[in-house]
């Protein structure tokens, strides 16, 4: 689940675009083309689980999630 604040935050950081793409690709299930809707998107239940474990409650990201995403992408880039 990508919020508009996340998309805007990444759009403002072109140097992080390759890292963001690699991170997104890691969330896409293998052999995604064999399952409906035949698009490279993460499984909804799995993403919900990840959001709940990250943010608690119902998994709704906070308004500052764009900043958190940039911090995480910078960490990924270094490691």
C-alpha positions in Angstrom: 0.0 0.0 0.0 1.8 3.1 -1.3 0.4 6.4 0.0 0.6 9.7 -1.9 3.1 11.0 0.7 5.3 8.0 0.1 5.2 8.5 -3.7 5.9 12.2 -3.4 8.8 11.6 -1.0 10.5 9.1 -3.4 9.8 11.3 -6.4 11.8 14.1 -4.7 14.8 11.8 -4.3 15.9 10.6 -7.8 19.1 9.1 -6.4 16.9 6.6 -4.4 14.8 5.5 -7.4 17.0 2.4 -8.1 16.9 1.4 -4.5 13.1 2.0 -4.3 12.7 -0.2 -7.4 14.8 -3.0 -5.9 12.9 -2.8 -2.7 9.5 -2.9 -4.5 10.7 -5.9 -6.5 11.6 -7.8 -3.4 8.0 -7.5 -2.2 6.6 -8.9 -5.5 5.8 -12.7 -5.3 7.8 -15.0 -7.5 6.1 -16.2 -10.6 3.6 -13.4 -10.3 2.6 -13.8 -13.9 0.9 -17.1 -13.1 -1.6 -15.7 -10.7 -4.4 -13.2 -11.1 -4.4 -10.2 -11.6 -1.2 -11.0 -13.6 0.5 -7.9 -12.3 3.7 -7.5 -10.3 2.0 -6.4 -7.1 2.6 -7.7 -3.6 0.0 -10.1 -2.1 -2.6 -8.0 -0.2 -2.7 -10.2 2.9 1.1 -10.3 3.1 1.3 -6.5 2.8 -1.4 -6.1 5.5 0.6 -8.3 7.8 3.8 -6.2 7.1 1.9 -3.0 7.8 0.4 -4.2 11.0 3.8 -5.5 12.3 5.4 -2.1 11.3 2.7 0.3 12.5 0.5 -1.7 14.8 -3.3 -1.4 15.1 -5.0 -1.8 11.7 -1.7 -1.2 9.8 -2.5 2.4 8.6 0.7 4.2 8.0 1.1 7.5 9.8 1.2 10.8 8.0 5.0 10.8 8.3 5.3 7.6 6.4 7.0 9.3 3.4 9.9 10.4 5.7 10.1 6.9 7.2 10.3 5.4 3.7 13.1 7.7 2.7 15.0 6.8 5.9 14.5 3.1 5.2 15.6 3.4 1.5 18.8 5.3 2.6 19.4 2.5 5.1 18.9 -0.1 2.3 21.2 1.7 0.0 24.0 1.6 2.6 23.6 -2.0 3.5 
